[in-house]
Amino acid sequence: MFGRLGMSELLLIFGLVLIIFGPRQLPEIGRAMGRGIRDFKKAALELNDDQDDE
């Protein structure tokens, strides 16, 4: 699914994040990660478009 991470590892990571940051900050962290991934994809597409133009 995510490389070599199984379901038990993902649950452990999620549990640690929940303990460290608390339930109130998780939505904010999720939104920030989503924006970061979206910006990365957008930049990668623009880079591909620039290379295709040349």
CHARMM-style PDB file with segment names, atoms N, HN, CA, C and O in Angstrom:
ATOM      1  N   MET     1       0.837  -1.186   0.000  1.00  0.00      PROA
ATOM      2  CA  MET     1       0.000   0.000   0.000  1.00  0.00      PROA
ATOM      3  C   MET     1       0.880   1.246   0.000  1.00  0.00      PROA
ATOM      4  O   MET     1       0.854   1.999  -0.974  1.00  0.00      PROA
ATOM      5  N   PHE     2       1.649   1.490   1.044  1.00  0.00      PROA
ATOM      6  HN  PHE     2       1.670   0.878   1.835  1.00  0.00      PROA
ATOM      7  CA  PHE     2       2.556   2.625   1.125  1.00  0.00      PROA
ATOM      8  C   PHE     2       3.981   2.114   1.197  1.00  0.00      PROA
ATOM      9  O   PHE     2       4.659   2.303   2.207  1.00  0.00      PROA
ATOM     10  N   GLY     3       4.435   1.478   0.153  1.00  0.00      PROA
ATOM     11  HN  GLY     3       3.885   1.324  -0.668  1.00  0.00      PROA
ATOM     12  CA  GLY     3       5.778   0.931   0.164  1.00  0.00      PROA
ATOM     13  C   GLY     3       5.809  -0.321   1.015  1.00  0.00      PROA
ATOM     14  O   GLY     3       5.076  -1.274   0.750  1.00  0.00      PROA
ATOM     15  N   ARG     4       6.643  -0.325   2.027  1.00  0.00      PROA
ATOM     16  HN  ARG     4       7.238   0.449   2.242  1.00  0.00      PROA
ATOM     17  CA  ARG     4       6.778  -1.501   2.886  1.00  0.00      PROA
ATOM     18  C   ARG     4       6.025  -1.350   4.204  1.00  0.00      PROA
ATOM     19  O   ARG     4       6.186  -2.176   5.103  1.00  0.00      PROA
ATOM     20  N   LEU     5       5.217  -0.323   4.331  1.00  0.00      PROA
ATOM     21  HN  LEU     5       5.085   0.348   3.602  1.00  0.00      PROA
ATOM     22  CA  LEU     5       4.450  -0.131   5.560  1.00  0.00      PROA
ATOM     23  C   LEU     5       3.172  -0.951   5.504  1.00  0.00      PROA
ATOM     24  O   LEU     5       2.402  -0.857   4.548  1.00  0.00      PROA
ATOM     25  N   GLY     6       2.954  -1.753   6.530  1.00  0.00      PROA
ATOM     26  HN  GLY     6       3.579  -1.830   7.307  1.00  0.00      PROA
ATOM     27  CA  GLY     6       1.728  -2.521   6.629  1.00  0.00      PROA
ATOM     28  C   GLY     6       0.678  -1.772   7.432  1.00  0.00      PROA
ATOM     29  O   GLY     6       0.895  -0.647   7.883  1.00  0.00      PROA
ATOM     30  N   MET     7      -0.454  -2.419   7.596  1.00  0.00      PROA
ATOM     31  HN  MET     7      -0.630  -3.333   7.229  1.00  0.00      PROA
ATOM     32  CA  MET     7      -1.550  -1.790   8.327  1.00  0.00      PROA
ATOM     33  C   MET     7      -1.175  -1.564   9.791  1.00  0.00      PROA
ATOM     34  O   MET     7      -1.509  -0.521  10.353  1.00  0.00      PROA
ATOM     35  N   SER     8      -0.492  -2.515  10.415  1.00  0.00      PROA
ATOM     36  HN  SER     8      -0.221  -3.363   9.958  1.00  0.00      PROA
ATOM     37  CA  SER     8      -0.141  -2.343  11.820  1.00  0.00      PROA
ATOM     38  C   SER     8       0.831  -1.178  12.016  1.00  0.00      PROA
ATOM     39  O   SER     8       0.729  -0.447  13.001  1.00  0.00      PROA
ATOM     40  N   GLU     9       1.777  -1.001  11.080  1.00  0.00      PROA
ATOM     41  HN  GLU     9       1.860  -1.595  10.280  1.00  0.00      PROA
ATOM     42  CA  GLU     9       2.708   0.124  11.182  1.00  0.00      PROA
ATOM     43  C   GLU     9       1.989   1.453  11.011  1.00  0.00      PROA
ATOM     44  O   GLU     9       2.276   2.414  11.726  1.00  0.00      PROA
ATOM     45  N   LEU    10       1.058   1.513  10.071  1.00  0.00      PROA
ATOM     46  HN  LEU    10       0.825   0.733   9.490  1.00  0.00      PROA
ATOM     47  CA  LEU    10       0.298   2.746   9.858  1.00  0.00      PROA
ATOM     48  C   LEU    10      -0.546   3.094  11.082  1.00  0.00      PROA
ATOM     49  O   LEU    10      -0.641   4.262  11.458  1.00  0.00      PROA
ATOM     50  N   LEU    11      -1.156   2.091  11.703  1.00  0.00      PROA
ATOM     51  HN  LEU    11      -1.079   1.141  11.398  1.00  0.00      PROA
ATOM     52  CA  LEU    11      -1.944   2.335  12.910  1.00  0.00      PROA
ATOM     53  C   LEU    11      -1.054   2.817  14.053  1.00  0.00      PROA
ATOM     54  O   LEU    11      -1.453   3.691  14.824  1.00  0.00      PROA
ATOM     55  N   LEU    12       0.138   2.258  14.167  1.00  0.00      PROA
ATOM     56  HN  LEU    12       0.462   1.549  13.542  1.00  0.00      PROA
ATOM     57  CA  LEU    12       1.073   2.697  15.202  1.00  0.00      PROA
ATOM     58  C   LEU    12       1.487   4.149  14.982  1.00  0.00      PROA
ATOM     59  O   LEU    12       1.521   4.937  15.927  1.00  0.00      PROA
ATOM     60  N   ILE    13       1.799   4.499  13.748  1.00  0.00      PROA
ATOM     61  HN  ILE    13       1.771   3.859  12.980  1.00  0.00      PROA
ATOM     62  CA  ILE    13       2.176   5.882  13.426  1.00  0.00      PROA
ATOM     63  C   ILE    13       1.018   6.824  13.717  1.00  0.00      PROA
ATOM     64  O   ILE    13       1.213   7.884  14.311  1.00  0.00      PROA
ATOM     65  N   PHE    14      -0.189   6.444  13.302  1.00  0.00      PROA
ATOM     66  HN  PHE    14      -0.348   5.583  12.820  1.00  0.00      PROA
ATOM     67  CA  PHE    14      -1.359   7.283  13.557  1.00  0.00      PROA
ATOM     68  C   PHE    14      -1.590   7.465  15.052  1.00  0.00      PROA
ATOM     69  O   PHE    14      -1.923   8.561  15.503  1.00  0.00      PROA
ATOM     70  N   GLY    15      -1.415   6.393  15.821  1.00  0.00      PROA
ATOM     71  HN  GLY    15      -1.144   5.502  15.454  1.00  0.00      PROA
ATOM     72  CA  GLY    15      -1.579   6.479  17.271  1.00  0.00      PROA
ATOM     73  C   GLY    15      -0.564   7.419  17.904  1.00  0.00      PROA
ATOM     74  O   GLY    15      -0.909   8.212  18.779  1.00  0.00      PROA
ATOM     75  N   LEU    16       0.682   7.332  17.464  1.00  0.00      PROA
ATOM     76  HN  LEU    16       0.962   6.687  16.753  1.00  0.00      PROA
ATOM     77  CA  LEU    16       1.712   8.228  18.002  1.00  0.00      PROA
ATOM     78  C   LEU    16       1.418   9.689  17.654  1.00  0.00      PROA
ATOM     79  O   LEU    16       1.576  10.577  18.492  1.00  0.00      PROA
ATOM     80  N   VAL    17       0.992   9.927  16.426  1.00  0.00      PROA
ATOM     81  HN  VAL    17       0.864   9.206  15.745  1.00  0.00      PROA
ATOM     82  CA  VAL    17       0.659  11.300  16.021  1.00  0.00      PROA
ATOM     83  C   VAL    17      -0.511  11.818  16.849  1.00  0.00      PROA
ATOM     84  O   VAL    17      -0.519  12.977  17.264  1.00  0.00      PROA
ATOM     85  N   LEU    18      -1.485  10.971  17.084  1.00  0.00      PROA
ATOM     86  HN  LEU    18      -1.479  10.029  16.747  1.00  0.00      PROA
ATOM     87  CA  LEU    18      -2.641  11.367  17.892  1.00  0.00      PROA
ATOM     88  C   LEU    18      -2.221  11.704  19.316  1.00  0.00      PROA
ATOM     89  O   LEU    18      -2.722  12.668  19.896  1.00  0.00      PROA
ATOM     90  N   ILE    19      -1.310  10.926  19.886  1.00  0.00      PROA
ATOM     91  HN  ILE    19      -0.903  10.143  19.415  1.00  0.00      PROA
ATOM     92  CA  ILE    19      -0.847  11.188  21.250  1.00  0.00      PROA
ATOM     93  C   ILE    19      -0.023  12.473  21.301  1.00  0.00      PROA
ATOM     94  O   ILE    19      -0.179  13.276  22.220  1.00  0.00      PROA
ATOM     95  N   ILE    20       0.853  12.669  20.314  1.00  0.00      PROA
ATOM     96  HN  ILE    20       0.980  12.016  19.567  1.00  0.00      PROA
ATOM     97  CA  ILE    20       1.754  13.824  20.330  1.00  0.00      PROA
ATOM     98  C   ILE    20       0.999  15.125  20.073  1.00  0.00      PROA
ATOM     99  O   ILE    20       1.174  16.096  20.808  1.00  0.00      PROA
ATOM    100  N   PHE    21       0.167  15.152  19.045  1.00  0.00      PROA
ATOM    101  HN  PHE    21       0.024  14.363  18.448  1.00  0.00      PROA
ATOM    102  CA  PHE    21      -0.471  16.408  18.637  1.00  0.00      PROA
ATOM    103  C   PHE    21      -1.868  16.604  19.207  1.00  0.00      PROA
ATOM    104  O   PHE    21      -2.322  17.741  19.328  1.00  0.00      PROA
ATOM    105  N   GLY    22      -2.546  15.551  19.552  1.00  0.00      PROA
ATOM    106  HN  GLY    22      -2.177  14.627  19.454  1.00  0.00      PROA
ATOM    107  CA  GLY    22      -3.896  15.664  20.093  1.00  0.00      PROA
ATOM    108  C   GLY    22      -4.940  15.708  18.991  1.00  0.00      PROA
ATOM    109  O   GLY    22      -4.622  16.009  17.840  1.00  0.00      PROA
ATOM    110  N   PRO    23      -6.174  15.411  19.334  1.00  0.00      PROA
ATOM    111  CA  PRO    23      -7.234  15.317  18.327  1.00  0.00      PROA
ATOM    112  C   PRO    23      -7.635  16.662  17.712  1.00  0.00      PROA
ATOM    113  O   PRO    23      -8.198  16.691  16.618  1.00  0.00      PROA
ATOM    114  N   ARG    24      -7.359  17.755  18.386  1.00  0.00      PROA
ATOM    115  HN  ARG    24      -6.902  17.732  19.275  1.00  0.00      PROA
ATOM    116  CA  ARG    24      -7.769  19.057  17.856  1.00  0.00      PROA
ATOM    117  C   ARG    24      -6.884  19.519  16.710  1.00  0.00      PROA
ATOM    118  O   ARG    24      -7.349  20.229  15.818  1.00  0.00      PROA
ATOM    119  N   GLN    25      -5.628  19.131  16.721  1.00  0.00      PROA
ATOM    120  HN  GLN    25      -5.250  18.555  17.445  1.00  0.00      PROA
ATOM    121  CA  GLN    25      -4.707  19.602  15.693  1.00  0.00      PROA
ATOM    122  C   GLN    25      -4.627  18.671  14.490  1.00  0.00      PROA
ATOM    123  O   GLN    25      -4.055  19.051  13.468  1.00  0.00      PROA
ATOM    124  N   LEU    26      -5.178  17.474  14.576  1.00  0.00      PROA
ATOM    125  HN  LEU    26      -5.642  17.165  15.406  1.00  0.00      PROA
ATOM    126  CA  LEU    26      -5.093  16.535  13.455  1.00  0.00      PROA
ATOM    127  C   LEU    26      -5.729  17.071  12.174  1.00  0.00      PROA
ATOM    128  O   LEU    26      -5.132  16.916  11.109  1.00  0.00      PROA
ATOM    129  N   PRO    27      -6.918  17.699  12.222  1.00  0.00      PROA
ATOM    130  CA  PRO    27      -7.462  18.241  10.973  1.00  0.00      PROA
ATOM    131  C   PRO    27      -6.565  19.308  10.338  1.00  0.00      PROA
ATOM    132  O   PRO    27      -6.436  19.374   9.116  1.00  0.00      PROA
ATOM    133  N   GLU    28      -5.951  20.137  11.180  1.00  0.00      PROA
ATOM    134  HN  GLU    28      -6.056  20.083  12.173  1.00  0.00      PROA
ATOM    135  CA  GLU    28      -5.048  21.162  10.651  1.00  0.00      PROA
ATOM    136  C   GLU    28      -3.831  20.522   9.995  1.00  0.00      PROA
ATOM    137  O   GLU    28      -3.395  20.961   8.930  1.00  0.00      PROA
ATOM    138  N   ILE    29      -3.286  19.495  10.622  1.00  0.00      PROA
ATOM    139  HN  ILE    29      -3.640  19.139  11.487  1.00  0.00      PROA
ATOM    140  CA  ILE    29      -2.135  18.796  10.061  1.00  0.00      PROA
ATOM    141  C   ILE    29      -2.517  18.132   8.739  1.00  0.00      PROA
ATOM    142  O   ILE    29      -1.752  18.178   7.775  1.00  0.00      PROA
ATOM    143  N   GLY    30      -3.686  17.522   8.692  1.00  0.00      PROA
ATOM    144  HN  GLY    30      -4.308  17.484   9.474  1.00  0.00      PROA
ATOM    145  CA  GLY    30      -4.160  16.889   7.461  1.00  0.00      PROA
ATOM    146  C   GLY    30      -4.327  17.888   6.330  1.00  0.00      PROA
ATOM    147  O   GLY    30      -3.944  17.616   5.193  1.00  0.00      PROA
ATOM    148  N   ARG    31      -4.900  19.043   6.641  1.00  0.00      PROA
ATOM    149  HN  ARG    31      -5.211  19.264   7.565  1.00  0.00      PROA
ATOM    150  CA  ARG    31      -5.059  20.079   5.613  1.00  0.00      PROA
ATOM    151  C   ARG    31      -3.709  20.569   5.112  1.00  0.00      PROA
ATOM    152  O   ARG    31      -3.518  20.758   3.911  1.00  0.00      PROA
ATOM    153  N   ALA    32      -2.780  20.773   6.026  1.00  0.00      PROA
ATOM    154  HN  ALA    32      -2.935  20.619   7.002  1.00  0.00      PROA
ATOM    155  CA  ALA    32      -1.445  21.238   5.633  1.00  0.00      PROA
ATOM    156  C   ALA    32      -0.745  20.208   4.760  1.00  0.00      PROA
ATOM    157  O   ALA    32      -0.095  20.566   3.778  1.00  0.00      PROA
ATOM    158  N   MET    33      -0.869  18.941   5.106  1.00  0.00      PROA
ATOM    159  HN  MET    33      -1.397  18.650   5.904  1.00  0.00      PROA
ATOM    160  CA  MET    33      -0.259  17.891   4.285  1.00  0.00      PROA
ATOM    161  C   MET    33      -0.923  17.833   2.916  1.00  0.00      PROA
ATOM    162  O   MET    33      -0.241  17.667   1.905  1.00  0.00      PROA
ATOM    163  N   GLY    34      -2.235  17.968   2.872  1.00  0.00      PROA
ATOM    164  HN  GLY    34      -2.789  18.104   3.694  1.00  0.00      PROA
ATOM    165  CA  GLY    34      -2.952  17.962   1.596  1.00  0.00      PROA
ATOM    166  C   GLY    34      -2.519  19.116   0.705  1.00  0.00      PROA
ATOM    167  O   GLY    34      -2.313  18.933  -0.494  1.00  0.00      PROA
ATOM    168  N   ARG    35      -2.380  20.304   1.286  1.00  0.00      PROA
ATOM    169  HN  ARG    35      -2.548  20.453   2.261  1.00  0.00      PROA
ATOM    170  CA  ARG    35      -1.907  21.458   0.509  1.00  0.00      PROA
ATOM    171  C   ARG    35      -0.493  21.219  -0.014  1.00  0.00      PROA
ATOM    172  O   ARG    35      -0.186  21.545  -1.161  1.00  0.00      PROA
ATOM    173  N   GLY    36       0.358  20.655   0.824  1.00  0.00      PROA
ATOM    174  HN  GLY    36       0.109  20.390   1.755  1.00  0.00      PROA
ATOM    175  CA  GLY    36       1.739  20.388   0.416  1.00  0.00      PROA
ATOM    176  C   GLY    36       1.809  19.396  -0.728  1.00  0.00      PROA
ATOM    177  O   GLY    36       2.571  19.591  -1.675  1.00  0.00      PROA
ATOM    178  N   ILE    37       1.023  18.337  -0.651  1.00  0.00      PROA
ATOM    179  HN  ILE    37       0.404  18.179   0.118  1.00  0.00      PROA
ATOM    180  CA  ILE    37       1.000  17.344  -1.727  1.00  0.00      PROA
ATOM    181  C   ILE    37       0.446  17.957  -3.001  1.00  0.00      PROA
ATOM    182  O   ILE    37       0.970  17.708  -4.086  1.00  0.00      PROA
ATOM    183  N   ARG    38      -0.615  18.764  -2.882  1.00  0.00      PROA
ATOM    184  HN  ARG    38      -1.041  18.967  -2.000  1.00  0.00      PROA
ATOM    185  CA  ARG    38      -1.200  19.413  -4.055  1.00  0.00      PROA
ATOM    186  C   ARG    38      -0.220  20.370  -4.705  1.00  0.00      PROA
ATOM    187  O   ARG    38      -0.108  20.402  -5.930  1.00  0.00      PROA
ATOM    188  N   ASP    39       0.494  21.155  -3.899  1.00  0.00      PROA
ATOM    189  HN  ASP    39       0.403  21.129  -2.904  1.00  0.00      PROA
ATOM    190  CA  ASP    39       1.492  22.080  -4.440  1.00  0.00      PROA
ATOM    191  C   ASP    39       2.638  21.328  -5.107  1.00  0.00      PROA
ATOM    192  O   ASP    39       3.140  21.754  -6.147  1.00  0.00      PROA
ATOM    193  N   PHE    40       3.055  20.210  -4.511  1.00  0.00      PROA
ATOM    194  HN  PHE    40       2.648  19.864  -3.666  1.00  0.00      PROA
ATOM    195  CA  PHE    40       4.125  19.409  -5.098  1.00  0.00      PROA
ATOM    196  C   PHE    40       3.707  18.852  -6.452  1.00  0.00      PROA
ATOM    197  O   PHE    40       4.477  18.904  -7.411  1.00  0.00      PROA
ATOM    198  N   LYS    41       2.490  18.319  -6.535  1.00  0.00      PROA
ATOM    199  HN  LYS    41       1.864  18.277  -5.757  1.00  0.00      PROA
ATOM    200  CA  LYS    41       1.995  17.780  -7.807  1.00  0.00      PROA
ATOM    201  C   LYS    41       1.894  18.872  -8.861  1.00  0.00      PROA
ATOM    202  O   LYS    41       2.240  18.661 -10.024  1.00  0.00      PROA
ATOM    203  N   LYS    42       1.417  20.043  -8.446  1.00  0.00      PROA
ATOM    204  HN  LYS    42       1.136  20.215  -7.502  1.00  0.00      PROA
ATOM    205  CA  LYS    42       1.294  21.166  -9.377  1.00  0.00      PROA
ATOM    206  C   LYS    42       2.654  21.578  -9.909  1.00  0.00      PROA
ATOM    207  O   LYS    42       2.801  21.827 -11.106  1.00  0.00      PROA
ATOM    208  N   ALA    43       3.659  21.653  -9.030  1.00  0.00      PROA
ATOM    209  HN  ALA    43       3.539  21.451  -8.058  1.00  0.00      PROA
ATOM    210  CA  ALA    43       5.004  22.023  -9.455  1.00  0.00      PROA
ATOM    211  C   ALA    43       5.595  20.968 -10.376  1.00  0.00      PROA
ATOM    212  O   ALA    43       6.276  21.302 -11.345  1.00  0.00      PROA
ATOM    213  N   ALA    44       5.342  19.696 -10.083  1.00  0.00      PROA
ATOM    214  HN  ALA    44       4.790  19.424  -9.295  1.00  0.00      PROA
ATOM    215  CA  ALA    44       5.856  18.617 -10.931  1.00  0.00      PROA
ATOM    216  C   ALA    44       5.215  18.677 -12.319  1.00  0.00      PROA
ATOM    217  O   ALA    44       5.898  18.469 -13.322  1.00  0.00      PROA
ATOM    218  N   LEU    45       3.919  18.959 -12.387  1.00  0.00      PROA
ATOM    219  HN  LEU    45       3.364  19.128 -11.572  1.00  0.00      PROA
ATOM    220  CA  LEU    45       3.247  19.069 -13.687  1.00  0.00      PROA
ATOM    221  C   LEU    45       3.776  20.261 -14.480  1.00  0.00      PROA
ATOM    222  O   LEU    45       3.975  20.168 -15.692  1.00  0.00      PROA
ATOM    223  N   GLU    46       4.002  21.381 -13.793  1.00  0.00      PROA
ATOM    224  HN  GLU    46       3.840  21.457 -12.809  1.00  0.00      PROA
ATOM    225  CA  GLU    46       4.550  22.551 -14.476  1.00  0.00      PROA
ATOM    226  C   GLU    46       5.948  22.275 -15.000  1.00  0.00      PROA
ATOM    227  O   GLU    46       6.305  22.733 -16.086  1.00  0.00      PROA
ATOM    228  N   LEU    47       6.738  21.534 -14.244  1.00  0.00      PROA
ATOM    229  HN  LEU    47       6.448  21.162 -13.363  1.00  0.00      PROA
ATOM    230  CA  LEU    47       8.090  21.191 -14.680  1.00  0.00      PROA
ATOM    231  C   LEU    47       8.026  20.294 -15.920  1.00  0.00      PROA
ATOM    232  O   LEU    47       8.805  20.472 -16.856  1.00  0.00      PROA
ATOM    233  N   ASN    48       7.107  19.339 -15.927  1.00  0.00      PROA
ATOM    234  HN  ASN    48       6.473  19.195 -15.167  1.00  0.00      PROA
ATOM    235  CA  ASN    48       6.940  18.472 -17.091  1.00  0.00      PROA
ATOM    236  C   ASN    48       6.475  19.276 -18.303  1.00  0.00      PROA
ATOM    237  O   ASN    48       6.946  19.043 -19.417  1.00  0.00      PROA
ATOM    238  N   ASP    49       5.565  20.210 -18.099  1.00  0.00      PROA
ATOM    239  HN  ASP    49       5.183  20.400 -17.195  1.00  0.00      PROA
ATOM    240  CA  ASP    49       5.071  21.031 -19.196  1.00  0.00      PROA
ATOM    241  C   ASP    49       6.200  21.890 -19.774  1.00  0.00      PROA
ATOM    242  O   ASP    49       6.299  22.057 -20.989  1.00  0.00      PROA
ATOM    243  N   ASP    50       7.047  22.429 -18.898  1.00  0.00      PROA
ATOM    244  HN  ASP    50       6.967  22.293 -17.911  1.00  0.00      PROA
ATOM    245  CA  ASP    50       8.169  23.245 -19.360  1.00  0.00      PROA
ATOM    246  C   ASP    50       9.157  22.410 -20.166  1.00  0.00      PROA
ATOM    247  O   ASP    50       9.711  22.885 -21.157  1.00  0.00      PROA
ATOM    248  N   GLN    51       9.377  21.184 -19.749  1.00  0.00      PROA
ATOM    249  HN  GLN    51       8.927  20.798 -18.943  1.00  0.00      PROA
ATOM    250  CA  GLN    51      10.308  20.311 -20.460  1.00  0.00      PROA
ATOM    251  C   GLN    51       9.737  19.905 -21.819  1.00  0.00      PROA
ATOM    252  O   GLN    51      10.478  19.775 -22.793  1.00  0.00      PROA
ATOM    253  N   ASP    52       8.420  19.705 -21.882  1.00  0.00      PROA
ATOM    254  HN  ASP    52       7.818  19.811 -21.091  1.00  0.00      PROA
ATOM    255  CA  ASP    52       7.779  19.337 -23.147  1.00  0.00      PROA
ATOM    256  C   ASP    52       7.842  20.480 -24.154  1.00  0.00      PROA
ATOM    257  O   ASP    52       7.943  20.251 -25.359  1.00  0.00      PROA
ATOM    258  N   ASP    53       7.780  21.706 -23.652  1.00  0.00      PROA
ATOM    259  HN  ASP    53       7.697  21.891 -22.673  1.00  0.00      PROA
ATOM    260  CA  ASP    53       7.825  22.879 -24.548  1.00  0.00      PROA
ATOM    261  C   ASP    53       9.190  23.037 -25.209  1.00  0.00      PROA
ATOM    262  O   ASP    53       9.287  23.569 -26.315  1.00  0.00      PROA
ATOM    263  N   GLU    54      10.230  22.584 -24.546  1.00  0.00      PROA
ATOM    264  HN  GLU    54      10.151  22.152 -23.648  1.00  0.00      PROA
ATOM    265  CA  GLU    54      11.581  22.768 -25.074  1.00  0.00      PROA
ATOM    266  C   GLU    54      11.913  21.727 -26.047  1.00  0.00      PROA
ATOM    267  OT1 GLU    54      13.015  21.723 -26.596  1.00  0.00      PROA
TER     268      GLU     54
END
